[in-house]
Amino acid sequence: MTDIDRQDVLSRYRIKMRPGRILVWTLLFIGGIVMITPLLFMFSTSLKPASDVYDLRLIPAHPTLANYVAVLTSTGFTRWFFNSMLVAVSVTCSNVFFDSLVGYTLAKFRFRGRRFIFLAILSTLMIPTEMLVIPWYLMSANFGWLDTYWGIMFPGMMTGFGTFLMRQFFEGVPDDFMEAARVDGMNEFVIWWKIAMPLVAPALSALAIFTFLGNWTAFFWPLIVTTSSELYTLPVGLSSFAVEAAIQWEMIMTGAALATIPTLLVFLLFQRYIVRGVMLAGVKG
């Protein structure tokens, strides 16, 4: 086939594919609009005075920041925000450390019962969270962890998903690197920290982001284990605030908008790490 014939075939292929691409992009655009409209409406309502709440225009006629000032000053929002940030950051750091350490051990060490331990960890992924609430609550009561930060955090300090994810990535790290480090006299902890961990950075970033977002939006367990409003996390605090605010939709939307901002920032700043981590996890799986 000559160059002219090849170019003719490619041009006809592009012409045939163009309508399909247009249709795909159109559907993606429509889907994006449908998904982002409630978010825009939430932020729009948070900027409206009470008299304009039922005005369905996305751009407020009389925008105001009074709702934000009221939520931040007259409610426990700042305390709830601090509690959620403390819990989410602490649990994320714990997951990154312990899940990667266990995953490295299961991937790079050969010992009796290794496969059984790995299967036991995987089996925890098949148990619904609702079935674990009662054992968690009884454990918290026995150890005096009810209505404490530790009581909120301990169920998620290590996860089966994080261990599985890190183990799969560590499996792809060549053993030659570890052997060379052992020859140089490094101990196993230093090898894991300085050699293996940088090589699985995409998995670490994906695990950290998913863990942070999961704990930031967690509602069920913090609702059960806390009784004091001083220890409410943001979802629990906003739920109680929504009951107190009754039909003050502008205040409810303002609280929801403030709670959404950190998650939006995480997605905007780390979206490439999220996509890369998910893609690599799919390849490894």
C-alpha positions in Angstrom: 0.0 0.0 0.0 1.4 3.4 -1.0 1.6 6.4 1.2 -1.3 8.0 -0.7 -3.6 5.0 -0.3 -2.7 4.8 3.4 -3.5 8.5 4.0 -6.8 8.0 2.1 -7.8 5.1 4.4 -6.9 7.0 7.5 -8.9 10.1 6.4 -12.0 7.9 5.7 -11.5 6.3 9.1 -11.4 9.7 10.8 -14.5 10.8 9.0 -16.4 7.7 10.1 -15.2 8.0 13.7 -16.0 11.7 14.0 -19.8 11.4 14.5 -19.2 8.8 17.2 -16.7 11.1 19.0 -19.2 14.0 18.8 -21.9 11.8 20.3 -19.6 10.7 23.2 -18.5 14.2 24.0 -22.1 15.4 23.9 -23.2 12.7 26.3 -20.2 13.5 28.6 -21.0 17.2 28.5 -24.7 16.6 29.3 -23.7 14.2 32.1 -21.3 16.7 33.6 -24.0 19.4 33.6 -26.5 17.1 35.3 -24.0 16.2 38.0 -22.7 19.7 38.7 -26.0 21.5 38.7 -27.0 20.4 42.3 -23.5 21.5 43.5 -23.9 24.9 41.8 -27.4 25.3 43.2 -26.1 24.5 46.7 -23.5 27.2 46.5 -25.9 29.6 45.0 -28.5 29.1 47.8 -25.8 29.6 50.4 -25.3 33.1 49.0 -29.0 34.1 49.1 -30.9 35.8 51.9 -33.8 34.0 53.4 -36.3 36.0 51.2 -34.7 34.7 48.0 -34.2 31.0 48.9 -37.1 29.9 46.7 -35.7 31.9 43.7 -34.4 29.1 41.4 -31.9 31.3 39.6 -28.3 30.1 39.9 -27.0 33.6 40.1 -28.4 35.2 43.3 -30.2 38.5 42.8 -28.9 39.8 46.1 -25.7 37.8 47.0 -24.6 38.0 50.6 -22.0 36.4 52.9 -24.1 36.8 56.0 -25.1 33.1 56.0 -21.4 32.1 56.2 -20.7 34.5 59.0 -23.8 33.2 60.9 -22.8 29.6 60.5 -19.2 30.1 61.5 -20.1 32.3 64.5 -23.4 31.0 65.9 -22.9 27.2 65.6 -20.3 24.6 66.5 -19.2 24.4 62.8 -15.5 25.3 63.5 -15.3 22.7 66.2 -16.9 20.0 64.0 -14.6 21.0 61.2 -11.6 20.6 63.5 -12.8 17.2 64.6 -13.3 15.9 61.1 -9.9 17.2 60.0 -8.2 15.6 63.0 -9.9 12.3 62.5 -9.4 12.2 58.7 -5.7 13.2 58.8 -4.9 10.8 61.7 -6.6 7.9 60.1 -5.0 8.7 56.7 -1.5 8.7 58.2 -2.2 5.5 60.1 -3.5 3.8 56.9 -0.5 4.9 54.8 1.9 3.7 57.4 0.4 0.4 58.6 -1.2 -0.7 55.4 2.0 -0.2 53.4 4.0 -1.9 56.1 1.8 -5.0 56.1 1.5 -5.0 52.3 5.3 -4.9 52.0 5.6 -7.8 54.5 3.1 -9.9 52.6 4.7 -9.2 49.2 8.4 -9.5 50.0 8.7 -12.0 52.8 8.2 -15.7 52.5 6.9 -17.3 55.7 4.4 -20.0 56.8 0.8 -18.9 56.8 1.4 -15.9 54.5 -1.3 -16.8 52.1 -3.8 -17.6 54.8 -3.2 -14.2 56.5 -3.6 -12.4 53.1 -6.9 -14.3 52.5 -8.1 -13.5 56.0 -7.4 -9.8 55.4 -9.2 -10.0 52.0 -12.2 -11.7 53.7 -12.8 -8.5 55.8 -13.8 -6.7 52.6 -16.8 -9.0 52.2 -18.3 -8.0 55.6 -20.7 -5.1 55.5 -19.9 -2.2 57.9 -23.3 -2.5 59.5 -22.4 -6.0 60.8 -19.3 -4.7 62.5 -20.9 -1.8 64.3 -22.0 -3.9 67.3 -18.6 -5.5 67.9 -16.9 -2.1 67.5 -19.4 -0.6 70.0 -18.9 -3.3 72.6 -15.1 -3.0 72.2 -15.3 0.7 72.6 -17.5 0.4 75.7 -15.2 -2.2 77.3 -12.1 -0.1 76.8 -13.7 3.2 77.7 -13.4 4.6 74.2 -17.0 5.8 73.9 -17.3 9.5 73.1 -13.6 9.9 72.5 -11.5 10.7 69.5 -9.8 7.3 69.6 -13.3 5.7 69.6 -14.1 7.5 66.4 -10.8 6.6 64.7 -9.8 3.1 65.7 -12.1 1.1 63.3 -10.3 2.7 60.3 -6.7 2.8 61.5 -6.0 -0.2 59.2 -8.1 -1.4 56.3 -8.2 -4.6 54.2 -8.5 -2.6 51.0 -5.4 -0.5 51.8 -3.4 -3.7 52.6 -4.5 -5.4 49.4 -3.7 -2.3 47.3 -0.2 -1.9 48.8 0.6 -5.6 48.6 -0.3 -5.6 44.9 2.0 -2.7 44.2 4.9 -4.0 46.2 4.6 -7.3 44.3 5.7 -5.3 41.2 8.8 -3.8 42.9 11.9 -5.8 41.7 13.6 -7.8 44.5 17.0 -6.8 43.1 16.6 -3.4 44.7 16.0 -4.9 48.1 18.8 -7.4 47.8 21.2 -4.6 46.8 20.1 -2.6 49.9 20.7 -5.6 52.1 24.2 -6.0 50.7 24.8 -2.4 51.6 23.9 -3.1 55.2 20.4 -1.5 55.4 17.9 -3.1 57.8 14.5 -4.1 56.6 12.7 -1.0 58.0 15.0 1.3 56.2 14.7 -0.7 53.0 10.9 -0.4 53.2 11.0 3.3 54.0 13.7 4.5 51.7 13.7 2.0 48.8 10.3 0.5 48.4 8.0 3.3 49.5 9.2 5.8 46.8 8.6 3.2 44.1 4.9 2.9 45.0 4.2 6.6 45.4 1.1 6.5 43.0 -0.5 3.8 45.2 0.3 5.7 48.4 -1.2 8.9 47.0 -4.4 7.1 45.9 -4.7 5.3 49.2 -4.2 8.6 51.1 -6.8 10.5 49.1 -9.5 7.8 49.2 -8.9 7.3 53.0 -9.1 11.0 53.7 -12.3 11.5 51.7 -13.9 8.4 53.2 -13.3 9.6 56.8 -14.2 13.2 56.0 -17.7 12.1 54.9 -18.1 9.3 57.5 -21.4 9.5 59.3 -22.7 6.2 60.6 -20.0 5.2 63.1 -19.3 8.8 64.4 -23.0 9.2 65.0 -23.2 6.0 67.1 -20.0 6.4 69.1 -20.3 10.1 70.1 -22.8 11.7 72.4 -21.2 15.0 73.1 -21.6 17.8 70.5 -18.0 18.8 71.2 -16.9 15.6 69.5 -19.2 15.6 66.6 -17.6 15.3 63.2 -18.8 17.6 60.4 -21.4 15.2 58.9 -22.9 14.5 62.3 -22.8 18.1 63.3 -24.4 19.2 60.1 -27.2 16.6 60.6 -28.0 17.9 64.0 -27.8 21.5 62.7 -30.2 20.7 59.9 -32.7 19.5 62.5 -32.3 22.7 64.5 -32.4 25.0 61.5 -35.7 23.4 60.4 -36.7 25.2 57.2 -33.7 27.7 57.1 -32.5 26.2 53.8 -30.0 29.0 53.2 -28.2 28.1 56.5 -28.3 24.4 55.7 -26.9 24.9 52.3 -24.2 27.2 53.7 -23.1 24.5 56.1 -23.1 21.9 53.3 -21.1 24.2 51.1 -18.4 24.7 53.7 -18.2 21.0 54.3 -17.8 20.4 50.6 -15.0 22.8 49.9 -12.2 20.6 51.3 -13.3 17.6 49.2 -13.4 19.8 46.1 -9.9 21.1 46.9 -8.6 17.6 47.3 -10.0 16.5 43.9 -8.8 19.7 42.1 -5.3 19.5 43.5 -4.8 15.8 43.4 -7.0 14.6 40.6 -4.0 13.4 38.5 -2.9 11.2 41.4 -6.4 9.8 41.8 -6.6 8.9 38.2 -3.1 7.5 38.0 -3.6 5.4 41.2 -6.9 4.0 40.0 -5.4 3.1 36.6 -2.4 1.4 38.1 -4.6 -0.4 40.6 -6.6 -1.7 37.8 -3.5 -2.9 35.9 -2.1 -4.6 39.0 -5.5 -6.2 39.9 
